Amino acid sequence: MLSTAAIAAVVAVLLLLVLARLLRVGCRMVVWAFYFVVLVLAAVVLYSVLQQMEVLEQFRP
């Protein structure tokens, strides 16, 4: 459920990036904000996958 929502959010952000490129949006801060959102979503998905695989449990004391 979480991964499906995250994938949908990433696709939406990528579509916004493509639209911004097509419209020649000159504001680089907007583009960097989109990249930051993509990185945060990727980190959340990675954490969720590692938690489901119980990899993180091995590192806890």
C-alpha distance (Angstrom), angle and dihedral (degrees) to the residues before:
residue distance angle dihedral
M1 . . .
L2 3.81 . .
S3 3.78 93.4 .
T4 3.81 91.9 50.8
A5 3.79 91.0 52.6
A6 3.80 91.3 46.1
I7 3.81 92.1 50.0
A8 3.80 90.1 49.6
A9 3.81 90.5 50.1
V10 3.81 92.1 49.3
V11 3.81 91.3 49.4
A12 3.81 90.2 49.3
V13 3.80 91.8 50.5
L14 3.80 91.7 47.6
L15 3.80 89.9 50.7
L16 3.80 88.9 51.3
L17 3.80 89.3 51.3
V18 3.80 91.3 51.7
L19 3.80 90.7 46.9
A20 3.80 90.8 49.6
R21 3.82 89.7 51.6
L22 3.80 91.9 48.5
L23 3.80 91.9 49.4
R24 3.82 89.5 45.5
V25 3.77 94.3 -126.4
G26 3.76 104.5 -168.2
C27 3.79 97.0 -160.2
R28 3.79 105.7 106.6
M29 3.80 92.5 -174.5
V30 3.81 89.3 66.4
V31 3.80 90.5 53.3
W32 3.81 92.1 47.9
A33 3.81 89.5 48.7
F34 3.81 89.7 54.4
Y35 3.81 90.9 49.2
F36 3.81 89.8 49.8
V37 3.82 90.9 51.9
V38 3.81 90.2 50.1
L39 3.82 91.1 50.9
V40 3.81 92.1 48.8
L41 3.80 91.8 49.4
A42 3.81 90.7 48.3
A43 3.81 89.9 51.9
V44 3.81 91.1 50.3
V45 3.81 91.9 49.7
L46 3.82 91.7 47.3
Y47 3.81 91.5 49.6
S48 3.80 90.6 48.6
V49 3.81 92.6 50.1
L50 3.80 92.7 47.3
Q51 3.79 90.6 48.5
Q52 3.81 91.5 51.4
M53 3.80 90.4 49.0
E54 3.83 88.4 49.7
V55 3.79 91.3 -128.3
L56 3.80 91.8 133.7
E57 3.82 91.5 56.7
Q58 3.81 90.1 67.2
F59 3.81 92.4 61.9
R60 3.80 96.4 50.3
P61 3.81 116.0 97.3
